[in-house]
Amino acid sequence: MTLDTALQALAVIIPVAALATVVTEIVTRDPRILWEIVTDVRAMARPDRHGPANSNRPGRSTDRRAA
């Protein structure tokens, strides 16, 4: 295996492994949310998905003025 082929393989293996890690994390924490993500991407993208209970958590704000 040449260096070029090894780098190409790493360029594919690393993102695939990262994606597998994310999917595994989702499945182990709450398997029901995986189906929600797959079926309704727009609802997952809305910021009010978790409701007001999580809105006051520090470090979760996307408002640049708060920084």
SVG drawing of the C-alpha trace seen along z (x, -y; Angstrom):
<svg xmlns="http://www.w3.org/2000/svg" viewBox="-41 -42 45 44">
<polyline fill="none" stroke="black" stroke-width="0.4" points="0.0,0.0 1.5,-3.3 1.3,-6.4 -1.2,-8.0 -3.5,-5.0 -3.1,-5.0 -4.1,-8.6 -7.1,-8.1 -8.2,-5.2 -7.8,-7.3 -9.8,-10.1 -12.7,-7.6 -12.3,-5.6 -12.1,-8.5 -15.4,-10.2 -17.2,-6.9 -15.9,-6.0 -17.0,-9.4 -20.5,-9.0 -20.8,-5.5 -19.8,-6.9 -22.5,-9.6 -25.2,-7.1 -24.1,-4.7 -24.3,-7.5 -27.8,-8.5 -29.0,-4.8 -27.6,-4.2 -29.0,-7.4 -32.5,-7.4 -33.3,-5.1 -36.6,-6.8 -34.9,-10.0 -33.1,-8.4 -36.4,-7.7 -37.5,-11.3 -34.3,-12.6 -34.7,-10.5 -38.3,-11.2 -38.6,-14.9 -35.4,-16.8 -37.2,-20.2 -38.6,-19.6 -35.1,-18.6 -33.7,-21.8 -36.1,-24.1 -34.5,-25.7 -37.6,-25.3 -37.6,-21.5 -36.7,-20.9 -39.0,-23.6 -38.2,-26.3 -36.8,-23.9 -33.4,-23.8 -33.3,-27.4 -31.6,-28.8 -28.7,-26.4 -25.3,-28.2 -23.2,-27.7 -26.2,-26.7 -27.0,-30.1 -26.4,-30.9 -26.8,-34.6 -23.5,-36.3 -24.3,-39.3 -24.3,-37.1 -20.7,-36.2"/>
</svg>
